[in-house]
Amino acid sequence: MKPSYVKDRDALLTRLSRIEGQVRGVSRMVDEEAYCIDVLTQINAIKAAIDQVGLLLLEDHIKGCVTSAVRQGDQSKVDELVKAVERFAKA
């Protein structure tokens, strides 16, 4: 069974590549001794981008994997989802 995010795979990979570039940019900023606030601003942008990737994955998981499992009478995916949301919310 394929993961439910397959339909958004290209968008996810694009976002992750962009995030990877942002992280390299922050590394470069630190290497070049950029102003602290500028580095922190970029780190906040990276965190926001990662959160968006996570939210898209959660949405796909709910609409795909969880919904399908519940229709088949498998409630374990709901418990798994609750734990995943708890972990995601703590980050």
Residue pairs with C-beta under 8 A, 6 or more apart in sequence:
3 60
3 61
3 64
3 65
4 60
4 61
4 63
4 64
4 65
5 12
5 56
5 57
5 60
5 61
5 64
7 60
8 56
8 60
11 56
12 53
12 56
12 57
15 49
15 52
15 53
15 56
16 53
18 49
19 46
19 49
19 50
19 53
22 42
22 45
22 46
22 49
23 46
25 42
26 39
26 42
26 43
26 46
29 38
29 39
29 42
30 39
51 91
54 88
54 91
58 81
58 84
58 85
58 88
61 81
61 84
62 81
65 77
66 77
66 78
66 81
69 75
69 76
69 77
69 78
70 77
70 78
